[in-house]
Structures are given as C-alpha cells and as structure tokens.
C-alpha cells in the first residue's frame, strides 16, 4: 500500500502566499521587494518594489549568458520575465503545488525539474544558475557542488538571498545560511567573485509590510476565530489550546509582537546579491 508524501508547513505557507499575493496585494512575485529611495513603504507600492527586485536580477546577469537554470522558481514569474528577455530558461521546483502554477504560466517554453535541487537529475549544462531566495533552503556545500556540476565552462552562479549575521540575540526572523560560514568555505570552490552587493537596507522594508499585515489583518482574524471558538465550542477550544500551547505562544511571540519588521531584519540578516564565475 502506497503512502502519500507528507506536505511540510513551508510548502503550505508558500501556497497560501500565492493566493494572498495575487488576490489581495495584486502581485504574483513571491520574493522581497527592492525599495528605492523615496518610494513610500506601503502595500500599494509592493508590486512596484518587487518589479524593481526582478529588474535588479536581470541587470546583473553577465554578458554572454544565454541559458539559465532557475532554482526554486516559485510560480515562474521571474522565469517568465527571463524568457521574455530572450534567455532560454529551465526551472527546478520541489513543490507540486507551485510547479503547477509554473506549468500553467510557462507552458512548453521551459522544462521544469520537479525535485529537490540536490536530487534533481539534470542532463544539461547552463551558462548561469540562479537562486532567487531559494539558496537558503539547500544545504550549503551541496548547493555549491551541484551548481558547479551544471555550469558550462566559465559559467556563472547568481545568488540573491539573505544570510544570517553573527550578532548577539535571537532573531525573530528565521532562515538563511550563516554568512561567515559561506565566506569561509567559498575559497574551497573554483568560483571567482564578480559582484557582492549588500541590499539589506533596500529589501528590509518588505518586513515592515509583513508586520503591518500581521498586525492589521492576521491578528484580528486570529482573535475573532479564537473568540468564536471560546464562546461556541469552549471544550474543543480549551483542548486545542492546551495541546498546542507552546506552538501558539511561539506564534504570538514571532508574529504578533512587532518583532518581524525591517529593523530586526537589518539587525540579524544580510541580504546579498552575489555573482560568481566558474574559474
């Protein structure tokens, strides 16, 4: 008897994020925004900031690049932009739900490897491998080794993602490889640094948008549901809270105490745009 593969909370979160982004925030990008100086930090400007982020990616693609592998392609929005710019693009997508969005968007224009990157059986080589907020989800050394095996001679690796800084305190924002560790092991691989931009300040306002949504949308809904359950189903509510009290307390600390914001992001994270060339 076959057993269904369990779906992780991260995957569910991504799927929910697609719906929220598309129908409430009028954007189909799933990455942070790049907030230029003078742009007001509000939900209405989020699509513009995310478009600026995508434009920043394209502006840092090395000259001569023709073929690109987009690792962790989300719903294929960046891949579509790359295809429209004239690049040949294939994708890696470990999520069945997100893969379906990407297939609907790209059709036959791109081949999608539905697999974890480190397990993907990819027979081709590429001029560039792109990680747009997906590098953090792959074991560090496995990501570098796999990428080098997929690059054409002299090919490039482009990473646009955040890393953890070595600072005191506990970050309310999870994720990211340790930046110091990344720089420590980088010399072990035949990669020459071409670009290393710190764009933490320009991406951090995306967390202020998130904090605003958590405070003014998610928290009131959470409280309304809790009130309804307490009044109409008190026994079920008490049992649920008792069994999940640690998770509920953790969620409150993380999401409803105004700690998931741009200031804390800049304190604990370093968002980098990096381009490397295979030696």
NUVO-526198 format. One line per 10 residues: number of its first residue (from 1); for each residue x, y, z of C-alpha. Coordinates in steps of 0.2 Angstrom, whole numbers. Layout:
N
NUM = X:Y:Z | ... .
***
This chain:
279
1 = 0:0:0 | 7:17:-5 | 8:31:7 | 6:49:2 | 21:61:5 | 19:72:19 | 17:91:15 | 28:102:25 | 22:118:33 | 34:129:22 .
11 = 25:122:7 | 8:126:13 | 14:143:18 | 20:146:0 | 4:140:-7 | -6:152:4 | 6:166:0 | 2:164:-19 | -16:167:-16 | -13:182:-4 .
21 = -1:190:-16 | -12:188:-31 | -29:192:-25 | -25:204:-11 | -9:213:-15 | -10:212:-34 | 7:204:-37 | 12:187:-42 | 30:189:-37 | 35:178:-21 .
31 = 51:187:-16 | 55:203:-6 | 54:220:-14 | 68:231:-18 | 63:248:-11 | 71:263:-20 | 74:279:-10 | 59:290:-10 | 46:275:-13 | 33:275:1 .
41 = 33:259:11 | 15:253:10 | 6:238:2 | 1:248:-13 | 19:250:-18 | 24:232:-15 | 21:227:-33 | 32:241:-39 | 46:236:-27 | 45:218:-32 .
51 = 46:223:-50 | 62:233:-46 | 69:217:-37 | 66:207:-53 | 74:221:-64 | 89:221:-52 | 91:202:-55 | 91:205:-74 | 103:219:-74 | 116:208:-65 .
61 = 115:194:-77 | 133:193:-85 | 135:197:-103 | 135:182:-115 | 123:172:-104 | 110:163:-115 | 104:148:-104 | 98:149:-86 | 93:137:-73 | 81:145:-61 .
71 = 82:135:-44 | 66:136:-33 | 57:146:-46 | 41:149:-36 | 26:151:-48 | 38:155:-63 | 36:174:-63 | 54:178:-63 | 57:163:-76 | 44:171:-87 .
81 = 52:188:-86 | 69:180:-91 | 61:171:-106 | 53:187:-112 | 70:195:-111 | 77:182:-123 | 85:169:-112 | 82:150:-113 | 76:145:-95 | 73:129:-86 .
91 = 67:128:-68 | 69:117:-53 | 53:116:-42 | 52:104:-27 | 33:109:-23 | 20:100:-33 | 8:115:-30 | 20:128:-36 | 25:118:-50 | 8:118:-57 .
101 = 7:137:-56 | 23:137:-66 | 17:125:-79 | 2:135:-82 | 12:151:-84 | 26:145:-94 | 18:131:-104 | 31:122:-116 | 43:137:-115 | 53:129:-101 .
111 = 57:112:-94 | 53:110:-75 | 63:98:-65 | 50:94:-51 | 63:89:-37 | 74:95:-24 | 89:103:-32 | 102:92:-24 | 92:77:-30 | 87:83:-47 .
121 = 93:73:-62 | 98:87:-75 | 107:81:-91 | 110:99:-97 | 123:112:-93 | 119:131:-91 | 128:147:-93 | 120:153:-77 | 112:145:-61 | 100:157:-52 .
131 = 95:156:-34 | 82:170:-30 | 78:167:-12 | 80:149:-13 | 98:146:-9 | 94:146:10 | 84:131:8 | 98:120:1 | 112:113:11 | 126:125:8 .
141 = 140:114:1 | 128:103:-8 | 121:118:-17 | 139:124:-22 | 144:107:-28 | 128:104:-38 | 129:121:-46 | 147:118:-52 | 142:102:-60 | 129:111:-70 .
151 = 138:126:-76 | 146:127:-94 | 165:132:-93 | 166:150:-87 | 148:149:-82 | 140:160:-68 | 131:157:-51 | 119:171:-46 | 113:171:-28 | 100:184:-22 .
161 = 95:179:-4 | 98:184:14 | 110:176:26 | 112:176:45 | 124:188:53 | 135:184:68 | 127:195:81 | 120:194:99 | 102:190:102 | 89:179:95 .
171 = 82:183:78 | 63:183:76 | 65:180:58 | 71:163:53 | 81:156:38 | 97:160:30 | 114:151:29 | 127:159:41 | 136:172:30 | 153:170:39 .
181 = 152:151:35 | 148:155:17 | 163:166:15 | 173:153:25 | 170:139:13 | 169:149:-3 | 188:148:-7 | 187:129:-7 | 177:130:-24 | 183:136:-41 .
191 = 172:152:-40 | 178:170:-43 | 168:184:-35 | 161:196:-49 | 148:205:-38 | 144:206:-20 | 131:219:-16 | 123:222:1 | 105:226:-2 | 99:223:16 .
201 = 93:241:18 | 83:241:1 | 74:224:5 | 71:227:24 | 55:237:21 | 47:221:15 | 47:215:33 | 38:232:38 | 24:227:26 | 23:210:33 .
211 = 22:217:51 | 8:229:45 | -2:214:38 | 1:203:53 | -5:217:65 | -20:224:55 | -26:208:46 | -20:192:53 | -20:196:71 | -38:202:71 .
221 = -44:187:61 | -34:176:74 | -43:184:88 | -60:183:80 | -58:164:77 | -52:162:95 | -67:171:102 | -79:162:91 | -72:145:97 | -71:150:115 .
231 = -90:155:115 | -97:142:104 | -85:127:107 | -77:130:124 | -72:112:127 | -64:110:110 | -56:127:111 | -48:123:128 | -42:106:122 | -34:114:107 .
241 = -25:127:116 | -19:115:129 | -12:103:116 | -4:117:106 | 0:130:119 | 19:130:115 | 16:132:97 | 3:146:100 | 14:155:112 | 29:154:99 .
251 = 17:161:85 | 12:175:96 | 30:180:100 | 35:178:82 | 21:186:73 | 11:197:85 | 24:207:95 | 30:219:81 | 47:210:80 | 45:204:62 .
261 = 50:220:55 | 63:229:44 | 73:235:59 | 76:217:66 | 79:211:49 | 93:223:46 | 100:218:64 | 101:199:61 | 101:197:42 | 112:202:27 .
271 = 103:202:11 | 116:199:-3 | 116:199:-22 | 131:189:-27 | 138:184:-44 | 152:171:-46 | 161:165:-61 | 167:147:-63 | 186:148:-64 .
***
